Amino acid sequence: MSSPAITTVIAMMESLPEALQEQVAEHLREYIADLEDEIKWDKSFQKTQQQLIKAARRAKQEIAEGKANLLDYEQL
């Protein structure tokens, strides 16, 4: 069962010449792949968020204690 939005998009695409339908379909494939990639990144970030918070707190503490060194971009 399609949502009204999908039905509308399909009707719009069906009114286009076949070559344009293919172009739109390719753009949609790429867009959906990008969305799926974003979802994976979001899930991955959620899994590691607590670890990142701990690392940031540790870094702030080391800076406050004078244990941190400035990054020398010339040595990269």
C-alpha positions, 0 to 999 in steps of 0.5 A, a space after each residue: 500500500 502506497 502513501 499519498 506522497 508516493 502515489 503523487 510522485 508516481 503520477 508525476 513521473 508517469 507524465 514524463 517521457 521515459 528518458 526523463 523518468 529514468 533520470 528522475 529514478 536515478 536521482 531518487 536512487 542516489 538521494 535514498 542511498 544518501 539518506 540510508 548512509 545518514 541513518 547509518 552514521 546517526 546510529 553509529 554516532 549514537 552508539 559511541 556518543 558516551 565514549 566521545 563525551 568521556 574522551 572530550 571530558 578527559 581532553 578538557 581535563 588534560 588541557 586544564 592540568 597543562 598536560 596537553 601540547 599544542 598541535 604543530 601543523 607543520 609536523 603533520 
